[in-house]
Amino acid sequence: MAYKAVHRHARISATKVRPLASLIRGKRVDDALAILGFQPHRGARLLEKVLKSALGNAEDQRAPNIGGLVVVEARVDGGPMFKRLRPRARGMAHVIKKRFSHIIVAVE
């Protein structure tokens, strides 16, 4: 049975977190936490929190063999955007998109 945790509307671009999710996909939970602990990126902290939440969900639902859990799904999807206007030359404006993401982690 898969135990899942989701962080919706994380205030970070999905492209910054996706490489970190690829690092932990398929690894055991304790190895994944060790990998994320040594990453200097802000997205690693967010992914680490979601992974710990999935592990807590597994403990809460009384999963057998907590130590042998494996990250079966680590997915980062794009979320909504704040759109802001930035003034440019000759009276024009450019749109700045402040991106969000949804971080999904499942362990089994």
C-alpha positions in Angstrom: 0.0 0.0 0.0 1.3 3.5 -0.9 1.4 6.2 1.7 1.2 9.7 0.1 1.8 13.3 1.1 1.2 16.4 -1.0 2.3 20.0 -0.7 0.1 22.1 -2.9 0.9 25.7 -3.9 4.6 25.5 -2.8 6.0 28.9 -3.6 8.9 27.7 -5.8 9.1 26.9 -9.5 8.6 23.3 -10.4 11.7 23.3 -12.6 13.8 24.0 -9.6 12.5 21.0 -7.6 12.2 18.4 -10.4 15.9 17.5 -10.5 15.8 16.9 -6.7 12.8 14.7 -7.0 14.6 12.6 -9.6 17.4 12.1 -7.1 15.2 10.4 -4.6 12.8 8.4 -6.8 13.3 4.7 -6.3 15.5 5.1 -3.2 14.8 3.9 0.4 13.4 6.6 2.6 16.4 6.9 4.9 18.8 7.1 1.9 16.5 9.8 0.3 16.5 11.8 3.5 20.3 11.6 3.7 20.6 12.7 0.0 18.2 15.7 0.5 19.9 16.7 3.8 23.2 17.4 1.9 21.6 19.3 -1.0 22.1 23.1 -0.7 18.9 24.0 -2.5 15.8 25.5 -1.0 13.6 23.0 -2.9 15.4 20.2 -1.1 14.0 21.5 2.3 10.5 21.5 0.8 10.9 18.0 -0.6 12.3 16.8 2.6 9.3 18.0 4.6 6.9 16.3 2.2 8.9 13.1 2.4 8.8 13.2 6.2 5.1 13.8 6.1 4.6 10.7 3.9 6.7 8.7 6.4 4.5 10.1 9.2 1.4 9.1 7.3 2.8 5.6 7.0 3.5 5.4 10.7 0.1 6.8 11.5 -1.6 4.1 9.4 0.5 1.4 11.0 2.6 0.4 8.0 4.5 -2.8 8.5 8.3 -2.5 8.1 8.7 1.3 8.3 12.5 0.9 7.8 12.1 -0.8 4.4 9.9 1.9 2.8 10.9 3.0 -0.7 10.0 6.3 -2.5 7.8 5.0 -5.4 6.6 8.4 -6.6 8.3 11.8 -6.4 6.5 14.1 -8.7 6.5 17.9 -9.1 3.7 19.5 -11.1 3.2 23.1 -12.0 0.7 25.1 -10.0 -1.0 28.5 -10.5 0.9 31.7 -11.1 0.9 35.2 -9.8 1.2 37.5 -12.8 2.8 40.9 -12.3 3.5 43.7 -14.8 7.0 45.2 -15.2 7.3 48.5 -17.0 9.6 48.5 -20.0 10.8 51.0 -22.6 8.4 53.1 -24.7 5.4 52.6 -22.4 5.2 48.8 -22.8 4.9 46.3 -20.1 6.2 42.7 -19.7 4.5 40.0 -17.6 6.5 38.4 -14.8 5.1 35.0 -13.8 5.7 34.1 -10.2 5.3 30.3 -10.3 3.9 27.8 -7.8 4.3 24.0 -7.8 2.6 20.9 -6.3 5.0 18.4 -4.7 3.7 14.8 -4.5 5.6 12.0 -2.7 4.4 8.5 -2.2 6.3 5.7 -0.3 5.5 2.0 -0.3 
